[in-house]
Amino acid sequence: MIGESGAVRSGRIDFGRVNRAALSNANAIVRGLLPEGRLEGHEWVARNPLRPDRRLGSFKVNVSTGRWADFATGDGGGDLVSLAAFVAGLPQREAAIRLAESMGVSPWA
């Protein structure tokens, strides 16, 4: 796979490293992915950007653990890479690479 910079994107992704880095920057990550939300305790409450959500409430991301869910649709995941993949409509691998690059972290194992 070739990235925007022209670099070949092959090799194993260190999802653990990417997720740990994302979790340590969780507030900024969720604000970037879901800008129309707000922090309520340890949860970022937002609208699901993939459906016509009128009000905040059913889509939540725990900024302490990275777990997220849309309680109206049943969509959910266990980390911020899966959230980035869901929001951008990307495979997990590509979402991990993009997320790592946005944080200045190497995604490679």
C-alpha positions in Angstrom: 0.0 0.0 0.0 1.3 3.5 -0.8 0.6 6.4 1.4 0.0 10.1 0.5 3.7 10.8 0.9 4.5 8.0 -1.5 6.0 5.8 1.1 5.2 2.1 0.9 2.9 1.1 3.7 3.8 -2.5 4.4 4.7 -4.4 7.5 3.1 -5.2 10.8 1.1 -2.5 12.6 1.7 -2.2 16.4 -1.9 -1.5 17.3 -1.0 -1.6 21.0 1.4 1.3 20.6 -1.0 3.3 18.4 -3.9 2.8 20.9 -1.7 3.6 23.9 -0.6 6.9 22.3 -4.2 7.7 21.2 -5.5 7.0 24.7 -2.9 9.3 26.2 -4.3 12.0 23.8 -7.9 10.8 24.0 -9.5 14.2 24.6 -7.8 15.7 21.5 -8.5 12.6 19.4 -12.2 12.5 20.1 -12.6 16.3 19.6 -10.9 15.9 16.2 -13.1 12.9 15.2 -16.3 14.0 16.7 -16.1 17.8 17.0 -19.8 18.4 17.8 -19.6 16.7 21.2 -18.9 17.5 24.8 -17.2 15.9 27.7 -19.4 14.5 30.5 -17.2 13.0 33.2 -15.1 10.4 31.4 -17.3 10.2 28.4 -17.3 12.2 25.2 -20.9 12.5 24.2 -21.5 13.2 20.5 -23.6 12.8 17.4 -22.9 9.8 15.2 -21.5 11.4 12.1 -22.7 8.5 9.9 -26.4 8.9 10.5 -28.8 11.9 10.9 -28.4 12.2 14.7 -30.3 15.3 15.9 -29.2 15.3 19.5 -26.3 14.3 21.6 -26.7 11.3 23.8 -26.6 7.9 22.2 -23.0 8.0 20.8 -20.4 7.9 23.6 -16.7 7.4 23.9 -15.0 6.7 27.2 -11.8 8.8 27.1 -10.2 6.7 29.9 -10.6 3.3 28.2 -11.2 4.2 24.5 -14.3 2.0 24.4 -17.1 3.6 22.3 -20.7 2.8 21.3 -23.7 4.1 19.5 -26.5 2.8 21.7 -29.1 3.6 19.1 -27.5 1.3 16.4 -25.4 -1.2 18.3 -22.2 0.0 16.7 -19.2 0.0 19.0 -15.6 -0.8 19.6 -12.9 -1.3 22.2 -10.4 1.4 21.3 -9.7 4.7 19.5 -8.3 3.0 16.4 -11.6 1.3 15.8 -13.4 4.6 16.4 -11.2 6.3 13.8 -11.8 3.5 11.4 -15.6 3.7 12.0 -15.8 7.5 11.6 -13.6 7.6 8.5 -14.9 4.5 6.9 -11.5 2.9 6.7 -10.0 -0.5 7.4 -8.4 -0.7 10.9 -4.9 -0.9 9.5 -5.3 2.3 7.5 -7.0 4.1 10.4 -4.1 3.0 12.7 -1.5 4.4 10.3 -3.3 7.7 9.8 -3.9 8.1 13.6 -0.3 7.3 14.4 1.0 9.8 11.8 -1.3 12.5 13.2 0.3 12.0 16.6 3.8 11.7 15.3 4.1 8.0 16.5 5.4 5.1 14.4 2.7 2.6 13.7 5.2 -0.1 12.7 6.0 -3.1 14.9 
